[in-house]
């Protein structure tokens, strides 16, 4: 069951947030494939997920 709806910052595709969604959760946009992070729940806010970088043993 979806409780709140937000839009992808890249393509504007509506994205519903399920009732169990948590801050920091990573979502995938069905419209453009962008990886998005839940930044806030009330009001709902999403942004681009941080890129995972290789540390090459550093």
mmCIF file of the N, C-alpha and C atoms, coordinates in Angstrom:
data_MODEL
# 
_entry.id   MODEL 
# 
loop_
_atom_site.group_PDB 
_atom_site.id 
_atom_site.type_symbol 
_atom_site.label_atom_id 
_atom_site.label_alt_id 
_atom_site.label_comp_id 
_atom_site.label_asym_id 
_atom_site.label_entity_id 
_atom_site.label_seq_id 
_atom_site.pdbx_PDB_ins_code 
_atom_site.Cartn_x 
_atom_site.Cartn_y 
_atom_site.Cartn_z 
_atom_site.occupancy 
_atom_site.B_iso_or_equiv 
_atom_site.pdbx_formal_charge 
_atom_site.auth_seq_id 
_atom_site.auth_comp_id 
_atom_site.auth_asym_id 
_atom_site.auth_atom_id 
_atom_site.pdbx_PDB_model_num 
ATOM 1   N N  . UNK A 1 1  ? 0.841  -1.181 0.000   1.00 0.00 ? 1  UNK A N  1 
ATOM 2   C CA . UNK A 1 1  ? 0.000  0.000  0.000   1.00 0.00 ? 1  UNK A CA 1 
ATOM 3   C C  . UNK A 1 1  ? 0.884  1.243  0.000   1.00 0.00 ? 1  UNK A C  1 
ATOM 4   N N  . UNK A 1 2  ? 0.646  2.156  -0.951  1.00 0.00 ? 2  UNK A N  1 
ATOM 5   C CA . UNK A 1 2  ? 1.430  3.370  -1.047  1.00 0.00 ? 2  UNK A CA 1 
ATOM 6   C C  . UNK A 1 2  ? 0.735  4.489  -0.300  1.00 0.00 ? 2  UNK A C  1 
ATOM 7   N N  . UNK A 1 3  ? 1.522  5.267  0.467   1.00 0.00 ? 3  UNK A N  1 
ATOM 8   C CA . UNK A 1 3  ? 0.923  6.313  1.279   1.00 0.00 ? 3  UNK A CA 1 
ATOM 9   C C  . UNK A 1 3  ? 1.182  7.704  0.712   1.00 0.00 ? 3  UNK A C  1 
ATOM 10  N N  . UNK A 1 4  ? 2.378  7.983  0.243   1.00 0.00 ? 4  UNK A N  1 
ATOM 11  C CA . UNK A 1 4  ? 2.731  9.296  -0.264  1.00 0.00 ? 4  UNK A CA 1 
ATOM 12  C C  . UNK A 1 4  ? 3.330  9.146  -1.652  1.00 0.00 ? 4  UNK A C  1 
ATOM 13  N N  . UNK A 1 5  ? 3.193  10.179 -2.470  1.00 0.00 ? 5  UNK A N  1 
ATOM 14  C CA . UNK A 1 5  ? 3.737  10.151 -3.815  1.00 0.00 ? 5  UNK A CA 1 
ATOM 15  C C  . UNK A 1 5  ? 4.676  11.329 -4.013  1.00 0.00 ? 5  UNK A C  1 
ATOM 16  N N  . UNK A 1 6  ? 5.795  11.072 -4.679  1.00 0.00 ? 6  UNK A N  1 
ATOM 17  C CA . UNK A 1 6  ? 6.783  12.089 -4.985  1.00 0.00 ? 6  UNK A CA 1 
ATOM 18  C C  . UNK A 1 6  ? 7.181  11.931 -6.443  1.00 0.00 ? 6  UNK A C  1 
ATOM 19  N N  . UNK A 1 7  ? 7.965  12.864 -6.965  1.00 0.00 ? 7  UNK A N  1 
ATOM 20  C CA . UNK A 1 7  ? 8.405  12.796 -8.355  1.00 0.00 ? 7  UNK A CA 1 
ATOM 21  C C  . UNK A 1 7  ? 9.914  12.650 -8.427  1.00 0.00 ? 7  UNK A C  1 
ATOM 22  N N  . UNK A 1 8  ? 10.374 11.916 -9.427  1.00 0.00 ? 8  UNK A N  1 
ATOM 23  C CA . UNK A 1 8  ? 11.802 11.766 -9.687  1.00 0.00 ? 8  UNK A CA 1 
ATOM 24  C C  . UNK A 1 8  ? 12.369 13.136 -10.048 1.00 0.00 ? 8  UNK A C  1 
ATOM 25  N N  . UNK A 1 9  ? 13.503 13.527 -9.442  1.00 0.00 ? 9  UNK A N  1 
ATOM 26  C CA . UNK A 1 9  ? 14.093 14.835 -9.767  1.00 0.00 ? 9  UNK A CA 1 
ATOM 27  C C  . UNK A 1 9  ? 14.653 14.902 -11.186 1.00 0.00 ? 9  UNK A C  1 
ATOM 28  N N  . UNK A 1 10 ? 14.884 13.764 -11.825 1.00 0.00 ? 10 UNK A N  1 
ATOM 29  C CA . UNK A 1 10 ? 15.426 13.746 -13.181 1.00 0.00 ? 10 UNK A CA 1 
ATOM 30  C C  . UNK A 1 10 ? 14.346 13.786 -14.256 1.00 0.00 ? 10 UNK A C  1 
ATOM 31  N N  . UNK A 1 11 ? 13.368 12.881 -14.163 1.00 0.00 ? 11 UNK A N  1 
ATOM 32  C CA . UNK A 1 11 ? 12.395 12.755 -15.245 1.00 0.00 ? 11 UNK A CA 1 
ATOM 33  C C  . UNK A 1 11 ? 10.975 13.143 -14.853 1.00 0.00 ? 11 UNK A C  1 
ATOM 34  N N  . UNK A 1 12 ? 10.705 13.363 -13.570 1.00 0.00 ? 12 UNK A N  1 
ATOM 35  C CA . UNK A 1 12 ? 9.369  13.757 -13.131 1.00 0.00 ? 12 UNK A CA 1 
ATOM 36  C C  . UNK A 1 12 ? 8.387  12.612 -12.980 1.00 0.00 ? 12 UNK A C  1 
ATOM 37  N N  . UNK A 1 13 ? 8.848  11.387 -13.149 1.00 0.00 ? 13 UNK A N  1 
ATOM 38  C CA . UNK A 1 13 ? 7.990  10.206 -13.007 1.00 0.00 ? 13 UNK A CA 1 
ATOM 39  C C  . UNK A 1 13 ? 7.473  10.119 -11.573 1.00 0.00 ? 13 UNK A C  1 
ATOM 40  N N  . UNK A 1 14 ? 6.158  9.991  -11.382 1.00 0.00 ? 14 UNK A N  1 
ATOM 41  C CA . UNK A 1 14 ? 5.639  9.831  -10.016 1.00 0.00 ? 14 UNK A CA 1 
ATOM 42  C C  . UNK A 1 14 ? 6.138  8.525  -9.390  1.00 0.00 ? 14 UNK A C  1 
ATOM 43  N N  . UNK A 1 15 ? 6.467  8.591  -8.126  1.00 0.00 ? 15 UNK A N  1 
ATOM 44  C CA . UNK A 1 15 ? 6.957  7.426  -7.386  1.00 0.00 ? 15 UNK A CA 1 
ATOM 45  C C  . UNK A 1 15 ? 6.227  7.375  -6.060  1.00 0.00 ? 15 UNK A C  1 
ATOM 46  N N  . UNK A 1 16 ? 5.553  6.281  -5.801  1.00 0.00 ? 16 UNK A N  1 
ATOM 47  C CA . UNK A 1 16 ? 4.855  6.123  -4.536  1.00 0.00 ? 16 UNK A CA 1 
ATOM 48  C C  . UNK A 1 16 ? 5.775  5.579  -3.471  1.00 0.00 ? 16 UNK A C  1 
ATOM 49  N N  . UNK A 1 17 ? 5.601  6.057  -2.258  1.00 0.00 ? 17 UNK A N  1 
ATOM 50  C CA . UNK A 1 17 ? 6.362  5.533  -1.125  1.00 0.00 ? 17 UNK A CA 1 
ATOM 51  C C  . UNK A 1 17 ? 5.485  4.579  -0.346  1.00 0.00 ? 17 UNK A C  1 
ATOM 52  N N  . UNK A 1 18 ? 5.951  3.358  -0.165  1.00 0.00 ? 18 UNK A N  1 
ATOM 53  C CA . UNK A 1 18 ? 5.214  2.368  0.599   1.00 0.00 ? 18 UNK A CA 1 
ATOM 54  C C  . UNK A 1 18 ? 5.174  2.763  2.073   1.00 0.00 ? 18 UNK A C  1 
ATOM 55  N N  . UNK A 1 19 ? 4.221  2.240  2.791   1.00 0.00 ? 19 UNK A N  1 
ATOM 56  C CA . UNK A 1 19 ? 4.039  2.605  4.201   1.00 0.00 ? 19 UNK A CA 1 
ATOM 57  C C  . UNK A 1 19 ? 5.233  2.261  5.080   1.00 0.00 ? 19 UNK A C  1 
ATOM 58  N N  . UNK A 1 20 ? 6.072  1.298  4.697   1.00 0.00 ? 20 UNK A N  1 
ATOM 59  C CA . UNK A 1 20 ? 7.234  0.919  5.499   1.00 0.00 ? 20 UNK A CA 1 
ATOM 60  C C  . UNK A 1 20 ? 8.529  1.585  5.077   1.00 0.00 ? 20 UNK A C  1 
ATOM 61  N N  . UNK A 1 21 ? 8.464  2.572  4.201   1.00 0.00 ? 21 UNK A N  1 
ATOM 62  C CA . UNK A 1 21 ? 9.658  3.243  3.700   1.00 0.00 ? 21 UNK A CA 1 
ATOM 63  C C  . UNK A 1 21 ? 10.394 3.954  4.832   1.00 0.00 ? 21 UNK A C  1 
ATOM 64  N N  . UNK A 1 22 ? 11.731 3.895  4.789   1.00 0.00 ? 22 UNK A N  1 
ATOM 65  C CA . UNK A 1 22 ? 12.555 4.521  5.828   1.00 0.00 ? 22 UNK A CA 1 
ATOM 66  C C  . UNK A 1 22 ? 13.501 5.543  5.216   1.00 0.00 ? 22 UNK A C  1 
ATOM 67  N N  . UNK A 1 23 ? 13.898 6.536  5.997   1.00 0.00 ? 23 UNK A N  1 
ATOM 68  C CA . UNK A 1 23 ? 14.888 7.514  5.558   1.00 0.00 ? 23 UNK A CA 1 
ATOM 69  C C  . UNK A 1 23 ? 16.192 6.788  5.261   1.00 0.00 ? 23 UNK A C  1 
ATOM 70  N N  . UNK A 1 24 ? 16.810 7.128  4.143   1.00 0.00 ? 24 UNK A N  1 
ATOM 71  C CA . UNK A 1 24 ? 18.057 6.488  3.734   1.00 0.00 ? 24 UNK A CA 1 
ATOM 72  C C  . UNK A 1 24 ? 17.857 5.327  2.789   1.00 0.00 ? 24 UNK A C  1 
ATOM 73  N N  . UNK A 1 25 ? 16.620 4.898  2.608   1.00 0.00 ? 25 UNK A N  1 
ATOM 74  C CA . UNK A 1 25 ? 16.324 3.781  1.713   1.00 0.00 ? 25 UNK A CA 1 
ATOM 75  C C  . UNK A 1 25 ? 16.594 4.198  0.272   1.00 0.00 ? 25 UNK A C  1 
ATOM 76  N N  . UNK A 1 26 ? 17.151 3.289  -0.535  1.00 0.00 ? 26 UNK A N  1 
ATOM 77  C CA . UNK A 1 26 ? 17.450 3.551  -1.935  1.00 0.00 ? 26 UNK A CA 1 
ATOM 78  C C  . UNK A 1 26 ? 16.307 3.006  -2.792  1.00 0.00 ? 26 UNK A C  1 
ATOM 79  N N  . UNK A 1 27 ? 15.832 3.859  -3.704  1.00 0.00 ? 27 UNK A N  1 
ATOM 80  C CA . UNK A 1 27 ? 14.750 3.502  -4.616  1.00 0.00 ? 27 UNK A CA 1 
ATOM 81  C C  . UNK A 1 27 ? 15.256 3.598  -6.048  1.00 0.00 ? 27 UNK A C  1 
ATOM 82  N N  . UNK A 1 28 ? 14.599 2.887  -6.962  1.00 0.00 ? 28 UNK A N  1 
ATOM 83  C CA . UNK A 1 28 ? 14.940 2.922  -8.367  1.00 0.00 ? 28 UNK A CA 1 
ATOM 84  C C  . UNK A 1 28 ? 13.790 3.549  -9.136  1.00 0.00 ? 28 UNK A C  1 
ATOM 85  N N  . UNK A 1 29 ? 14.064 4.575  -9.958  1.00 0.00 ? 29 UNK A N  1 
ATOM 86  C CA . UNK A 1 29 ? 13.024 5.209  -10.756 1.00 0.00 ? 29 UNK A CA 1 
ATOM 87  C C  . UNK A 1 29 ? 12.676 4.313  -11.940 1.00 0.00 ? 29 UNK A C  1 
ATOM 88  N N  . UNK A 1 30 ? 11.399 4.003  -12.093 1.00 0.00 ? 30 UNK A N  1 
ATOM 89  C CA . UNK A 1 30 ? 10.960 3.163  -13.209 1.00 0.00 ? 30 UNK A CA 1 
ATOM 90  C C  . UNK A 1 30 ? 11.030 3.913  -14.536 1.00 0.00 ? 30 UNK A C  1 
ATOM 91  N N  . UNK A 1 31 ? 11.000 5.239  -14.489 1.00 0.00 ? 31 UNK A N  1 
ATOM 92  C CA . UNK A 1 31 ? 10.998 6.031  -15.715 1.00 0.00 ? 31 UNK A CA 1 
ATOM 93  C C  . UNK A 1 31 ? 12.371 6.175  -16.355 1.00 0.00 ? 31 UNK A C  1 
ATOM 94  N N  . UNK A 1 32 ? 13.397 6.492  -15.546 1.00 0.00 ? 32 UNK A N  1 
ATOM 95  C CA . UNK A 1 32 ? 14.721 6.760  -16.112 1.00 0.00 ? 32 UNK A CA 1 
ATOM 96  C C  . UNK A 1 32 ? 15.824 5.874  -15.536 1.00 0.00 ? 32 UNK A C  1 
ATOM 97  N N  . UNK A 1 33 ? 15.508 5.082  -14.507 1.00 0.00 ? 33 UNK A N  1 
ATOM 98  C CA . UNK A 1 33 ? 16.492 4.176  -13.927 1.00 0.00 ? 33 UNK A CA 1 
ATOM 99  C C  . UNK A 1 33 ? 17.405 4.811  -12.892 1.00 0.00 ? 33 UNK A C  1 
ATOM 100 N N  . UNK A 1 34 ? 17.164 6.070  -12.537 1.00 0.00 ? 34 UNK A N  1 
ATOM 101 C CA . UNK A 1 34 ? 18.006 6.751  -11.552 1.00 0.00 ? 34 UNK A CA 1 
ATOM 102 C C  . UNK A 1 34 ? 17.885 6.089  -10.179 1.00 0.00 ? 34 UNK A C  1 
ATOM 103 N N  . UNK A 1 35 ? 18.999 6.059  -9.452  1.00 0.00 ? 35 UNK A N  1 
ATOM 104 C CA . UNK A 1 35 ? 18.981 5.587  -8.070  1.00 0.00 ? 35 UNK A CA 1 
ATOM 105 C C  . UNK A 1 35 ? 18.712 6.786  -7.171  1.00 0.00 ? 35 UNK A C  1 
ATOM 106 N N  . UNK A 1 36 ? 17.685 6.674  -6.336  1.00 0.00 ? 36 UNK A N  1 
ATOM 107 C CA . UNK A 1 36 ? 17.234 7.778  -5.503  1.00 0.00 ? 36 UNK A CA 1 
ATOM 108 C C  . UNK A 1 36 ? 17.252 7.376  -4.041  1.00 0.00 ? 36 UNK A C  1 
ATOM 109 N N  . UNK A 1 37 ? 17.548 8.320  -3.171  1.00 0.00 ? 37 UNK A N  1 
ATOM 110 C CA . UNK A 1 37 ? 17.588 8.087  -1.730  1.00 0.00 ? 37 UNK A CA 1 
ATOM 111 C C  . UNK A 1 37 ? 16.461 8.858  -1.067  1.00 0.00 ? 37 UNK A C  1 
ATOM 112 N N  . UNK A 1 38 ? 15.773 8.210  -0.126  1.00 0.00 ? 38 UNK A N  1 
ATOM 113 C CA . UNK A 1 38 ? 14.728 8.881  0.641   1.00 0.00 ? 38 UNK A CA 1 
ATOM 114 C C  . UNK A 1 38 ? 15.415 9.782  1.666   1.00 0.00 ? 38 UNK A C  1 
ATOM 115 N N  . UNK A 1 39 ? 15.159 11.103 1.558   1.00 0.00 ? 39 UNK A N  1 
ATOM 116 C CA . UNK A 1 39 ? 15.793 12.076 2.443   1.00 0.00 ? 39 UNK A CA 1 
ATOM 117 C C  . UNK A 1 39 ? 14.906 12.465 3.614   1.00 0.00 ? 39 UNK A C  1 
ATOM 118 N N  . UNK A 1 40 ? 13.589 12.446 3.411   1.00 0.00 ? 40 UNK A N  1 
ATOM 119 C CA . UNK A 1 40 ? 12.630 12.810 4.461   1.00 0.00 ? 40 UNK A CA 1 
ATOM 120 C C  . UNK A 1 40 ? 11.302 12.126 4.161   1.00 0.00 ? 40 UNK A C  1 
ATOM 121 N N  . UNK A 1 41 ? 10.510 11.934 5.212   1.00 0.00 ? 41 UNK A N  1 
ATOM 122 C CA . UNK A 1 41 ? 9.218  11.265 5.054   1.00 0.00 ? 41 UNK A CA 1 
ATOM 123 C C  . UNK A 1 41 ? 8.033  12.215 5.191   1.00 0.00 ? 41 UNK A C  1 
ATOM 124 N N  . UNK A 1 42 ? 8.182  13.274 5.960   1.00 0.00 ? 42 UNK A N  1 
ATOM 125 C CA . UNK A 1 42 ? 7.054  14.179 6.178   1.00 0.00 ? 42 UNK A CA 1 
ATOM 126 C C  . UNK A 1 42 ? 7.521  15.623 6.124   1.00 0.00 ? 42 UNK A C  1 
ATOM 127 N N  . UNK A 1 43 ? 7.364  16.305 5.007   1.00 0.00 ? 43 UNK A N  1 
ATOM 128 C CA . UNK A 1 43 ? 6.820  15.820 3.736   1.00 0.00 ? 43 UNK A CA 1 
ATOM 129 C C  . UNK A 1 43 ? 7.842  14.933 3.026   1.00 0.00 ? 43 UNK A C  1 
ATOM 130 N N  . UNK A 1 44 ? 7.369  14.051 2.150   1.00 0.00 ? 44 UNK A N  1 
ATOM 131 C CA . UNK A 1 44 ? 8.287  13.142 1.460   1.00 0.00 ? 44 UNK A CA 1 
ATOM 132 C C  . UNK A 1 44 ? 9.255  13.905 0.557   1.00 0.00 ? 44 UNK A C  1 
ATOM 133 N N  . UNK A 1 45 ? 10.522 13.494 0.609   1.00 0.00 ? 45 UNK A N  1 
ATOM 134 C CA . UNK A 1 45 ? 11.557 14.127 -0.207  1.00 0.00 ? 45 UNK A CA 1 
ATOM 135 C C  . UNK A 1 45 ? 12.573 13.078 -0.637  1.00 0.00 ? 45 UNK A C  1 
ATOM 136 N N  . UNK A 1 46 ? 12.962 13.108 -1.909  1.00 0.00 ? 46 UNK A N  1 
ATOM 137 C CA . UNK A 1 46 ? 13.996 12.211 -2.406  1.00 0.00 ? 46 UNK A CA 1 
ATOM 138 C C  . UNK A 1 46 ? 15.059 13.018 -3.128  1.00 0.00 ? 46 UNK A C  1 
ATOM 139 N N  . UNK A 1 47 ? 16.236 12.432 -3.241  1.00 0.00 ? 47 UNK A N  1 
ATOM 140 C CA . UNK A 1 47 ? 17.340 13.038 -3.972  1.00 0.00 ? 47 UNK A CA 1 
ATOM 141 C C  . UNK A 1 47 ? 18.177 11.932 -4.590  1.00 0.00 ? 47 UNK A C  1 
ATOM 142 N N  . UNK A 1 48 ? 19.205 12.315 -5.298  1.00 0.00 ? 48 UNK A N  1 
ATOM 143 C CA . UNK A 1 48 ? 20.070 11.318 -5.924  1.00 0.00 ? 48 UNK A CA 1 
ATOM 144 C C  . UNK A 1 48 ? 20.827 10.535 -4.857  1.00 0.00 ? 48 UNK A C  1 
ATOM 145 N N  . UNK A 1 49 ? 20.914 9.230  -5.044  1.00 0.00 ? 49 UNK A N  1 
ATOM 146 C CA . UNK A 1 49 ? 21.650 8.374  -4.109  1.00 0.00 ? 49 UNK A CA 1 
ATOM 147 C C  . UNK A 1 49 ? 23.141 8.645  -4.266  1.00 0.00 ? 49 UNK A C  1 
ATOM 148 N N  . UNK A 1 50 ? 23.887 8.596  -3.167  1.00 0.00 ? 50 UNK A N  1 
ATOM 149 C CA . UNK A 1 50 ? 25.334 8.809  -3.262  1.00 0.00 ? 50 UNK A CA 1 
ATOM 150 C C  . UNK A 1 50 ? 25.991 7.710  -4.098  1.00 0.00 ? 50 UNK A C  1 
ATOM 151 N N  . UNK A 1 51 ? 26.996 8.090  -4.858  1.00 0.00 ? 51 UNK A N  1 
ATOM 152 C CA . UNK A 1 51 ? 27.730 7.132  -5.675  1.00 0.00 ? 51 UNK A CA 1 
ATOM 153 C C  . UNK A 1 51 ? 28.675 6.330  -4.790  1.00 0.00 ? 51 UNK A C  1 
ATOM 154 N N  . UNK A 1 52 ? 28.735 5.041  -5.012  1.00 0.00 ? 52 UNK A N  1 
ATOM 155 C CA . UNK A 1 52 ? 29.665 4.186  -4.273  1.00 0.00 ? 52 UNK A CA 1 
ATOM 156 C C  . UNK A 1 52 ? 30.984 4.196  -5.033  1.00 0.00 ? 52 UNK A C  1 
ATOM 157 N N  . UNK A 1 53 ? 32.042 4.576  -4.343  1.00 0.00 ? 53 UNK A N  1 
ATOM 158 C CA . UNK A 1 53 ? 33.355 4.675  -4.979  1.00 0.00 ? 53 UNK A CA 1 
ATOM 159 C C  . UNK A 1 53 ? 34.250 3.556  -4.475  1.00 0.00 ? 53 UNK A C  1 
ATOM 160 N N  . UNK A 1 54 ? 35.132 3.104  -5.345  1.00 0.00 ? 54 UNK A N  1 
ATOM 161 C CA . UNK A 1 54 ? 36.113 2.086  -4.978  1.00 0.00 ? 54 UNK A CA 1 
ATOM 162 C C  . UNK A 1 54 ? 37.197 2.716  -4.115  1.00 0.00 ? 54 UNK A C  1 
ATOM 163 N N  . UNK A 1 55 ? 37.677 1.992  -3.119  1.00 0.00 ? 55 UNK A N  1 
ATOM 164 C CA . UNK A 1 55 ? 38.770 2.525  -2.303  1.00 0.00 ? 55 UNK A CA 1 
ATOM 165 C C  . UNK A 1 55 ? 40.116 1.917  -2.692  1.00 0.00 ? 55 UNK A C  1 
ATOM 166 N N  . UNK A 1 56 ? 40.128 0.882  -3.507  1.00 0.00 ? 56 UNK A N  1 
ATOM 167 C CA . UNK A 1 56 ? 41.325 0.232  -3.990  1.00 0.00 ? 56 UNK A CA 1 
ATOM 168 C C  . UNK A 1 56 ? 42.307 -0.091 -2.869  1.00 0.00 ? 56 UNK A C  1 
ATOM 169 N N  . UNK A 1 57 ? 41.771 -0.503 -1.723  1.00 0.00 ? 57 UNK A N  1 
ATOM 170 C CA . UNK A 1 57 ? 42.599 -0.933 -0.612  1.00 0.00 ? 57 UNK A CA 1 
ATOM 171 C C  . UNK A 1 57 ? 43.197 0.206  0.195   1.00 0.00 ? 57 UNK A C  1 
ATOM 172 N N  . UNK A 1 58 ? 42.747 1.397  -0.038  1.00 0.00 ? 58 UNK A N  1 
ATOM 173 C CA . UNK A 1 58 ? 43.301 2.538  0.696   1.00 0.00 ? 58 UNK A CA 1 
ATOM 174 C C  . UNK A 1 58 ? 42.739 2.622  2.091   1.00 0.00 ? 58 UNK A C  1 
# 
